[in-house]
């Protein structure tokens, strides 16, 4: 089994960041390479379209609003993996005006090495989190 993870400090209160990223249908609002998201099954399944036109279907596995965390699995995707499970979480920092965001996943590579599969998702997580932090950095006044 392979894994990938990324984390970042965001210049905003945890609750404000969670309001943006905590909705299971909100990836297009903060991840630049996800152009569209539609939910089915009462909001528990999201159908994503990438900027390249690829379709990804993911299922919400666990949601904890109080802990600002959710986990999801991939049902269908053009990625060479199986058994994907990922978690996104937001933790408040002591100062209150900053938060820590984690995005991690485990998966079994299919036809590629563990390291190649990990690189793929590492790039997704890091790119998404950098975009998230930049979005909030723009709203911070010097």
Buried (B, 14 or more C-beta within 10 A) or exposed (E): EBBBBBBBEBBBBBEBBBBBBBBBBBBBEBBBBBBEBEBEEEEBBBBBBBEEEEEBBBBBEEBEEEEBBBBBBBEEBEBBBEEBBBBBBBBBEEEEEBBBBBBBBBBEBEEBEEEEBBBBBBEBBBBBBEEBBEBBEEEEEE
